[in-house]
Amino acid sequence: MATTLKNLHIKEMNKGKIEITRASQIVNFGRKINIYVNNEKICRLSDNETRTIEIDEGVNEIYARIDWCKTPPLQFEIKGGEDIKLELGSNVKGWKLAVYAMHYYLIRHSEFLYLQQRKN
């Protein structure tokens, strides 16, 4: 049994954490945004929600998607015990919401959402 516990501890040490916070915005307010790590859907985020996800150490790729709008993939390397904080939201905000919402959604769909490292 001690061997099993030791192996479990080693396994946990080989994981890092990603904390993703979705900004509270009018655009997509009532909809969830899918989060993918290494092309596998791992969760859905509601408006103003924060989730923490354990991820294997090493090089990984993450992106967010709603309908056909997808963030550019972020590649990152995470070490066991490391925490990375990301922010998710829409680039369509403020005056852009009234003027350019459909333009971003239909034509510039790769720029509709953003996923970036949190500044704080």
Legacy VTK file of the C-alpha trace (Angstrom):
# vtk DataFile Version 3.0
C-alpha trace
ASCII
DATASET POLYDATA
POINTS 120 float
0.000 0.000 0.000
2.888 2.414 0.716
4.127 1.910 -2.844
0.736 2.917 -4.223
0.689 6.081 -2.106
4.241 6.913 -3.165
3.327 6.480 -6.842
0.228 8.620 -6.346
2.346 11.398 -4.825
4.806 11.244 -7.743
1.923 11.388 -10.225
0.489 14.486 -8.536
3.905 16.162 -8.586
4.028 15.722 -12.389
0.979 17.933 -12.863
0.639 21.676 -13.101
-2.475 23.811 -12.845
-4.092 26.244 -15.226
-6.551 28.734 -13.771
-8.820 30.250 -16.431
-11.033 33.231 -15.627
-13.689 34.286 -18.107
-14.332 38.024 -18.146
-17.876 39.242 -17.499
-19.050 40.753 -20.786
-22.371 41.454 -22.486
-21.355 39.611 -25.636
-21.978 35.847 -25.197
-23.323 36.543 -21.676
-25.712 33.567 -21.643
-23.443 31.150 -23.478
-20.632 28.857 -22.400
-17.222 28.837 -24.078
-15.446 25.503 -24.585
-11.833 25.072 -23.458
-9.563 22.585 -25.250
-6.179 21.295 -24.101
-4.193 19.294 -26.663
-7.324 19.189 -28.891
-9.432 17.586 -26.141
-12.444 19.452 -24.740
-11.873 19.681 -20.998
-14.500 22.140 -19.729
-16.997 24.899 -20.490
-16.856 28.340 -18.898
-19.848 30.543 -18.145
-19.702 34.338 -17.930
-17.497 35.494 -15.002
-16.544 31.896 -14.070
-13.106 30.691 -12.962
-11.929 27.087 -13.317
-8.712 25.408 -12.257
-7.574 22.467 -14.368
-4.785 19.993 -13.599
-2.608 19.274 -16.584
0.340 16.970 -17.253
3.725 18.644 -17.166
5.456 19.264 -20.449
4.543 21.146 -23.611
0.798 21.633 -24.053
-1.557 23.619 -26.254
-4.750 25.379 -25.161
-7.484 27.262 -27.021
-11.069 28.388 -26.507
-13.962 27.973 -28.919
-17.563 29.075 -29.342
-19.362 28.135 -32.571
-16.805 28.620 -35.365
-14.894 31.324 -33.470
-11.670 30.052 -31.928
-8.726 31.694 -30.203
-5.304 31.168 -31.693
-3.766 28.179 -29.860
-1.361 29.017 -27.032
1.581 26.663 -26.641
3.190 26.575 -23.230
5.415 24.411 -21.087
4.272 23.668 -17.549
6.241 22.013 -14.770
4.909 19.896 -11.931
3.509 22.117 -9.191
3.483 25.207 -11.442
0.382 27.429 -11.775
-0.503 29.408 -14.899
-3.308 31.997 -14.855
-5.194 32.822 -18.048
-7.997 35.213 -18.940
-10.678 34.510 -21.551
-13.000 37.050 -23.126
-14.209 38.663 -26.315
-12.416 41.381 -28.241
-15.857 42.743 -29.148
-16.568 45.144 -26.302
-17.385 48.787 -25.736
-18.110 50.713 -28.926
-17.002 47.729 -31.059
-20.035 45.802 -29.796
-22.476 48.190 -31.486
-20.483 48.690 -34.677
-18.454 45.548 -35.405
-20.032 42.572 -33.593
-21.211 40.729 -36.723
-18.038 41.640 -38.620
-15.900 39.932 -35.952
-18.286 36.993 -35.634
-18.567 36.262 -39.373
-15.351 37.521 -40.958
-12.675 38.000 -38.284
-13.779 34.968 -36.262
-10.213 34.123 -35.201
-10.128 37.493 -33.385
-13.594 37.295 -31.769
-12.238 35.669 -28.577
-8.971 36.149 -26.732
-7.123 33.821 -24.368
-4.058 35.340 -22.723
-1.943 35.180 -19.615
-3.490 37.184 -16.785
-1.558 40.286 -15.853
-1.985 40.055 -12.057
LINES 1 121
120 0 1 2 3 4 5 6 7 8 9 10 11 12 13 14 15 16 17 18 19 20 21 22 23 24 25 26 27 28 29 30 31 32 33 34 35 36 37 38 39 40 41 42 43 44 45 46 47 48 49 50 51 52 53 54 55 56 57 58 59 60 61 62 63 64 65 66 67 68 69 70 71 72 73 74 75 76 77 78 79 80 81 82 83 84 85 86 87 88 89 90 91 92 93 94 95 96 97 98 99 100 101 102 103 104 105 106 107 108 109 110 111 112 113 114 115 116 117 118 119
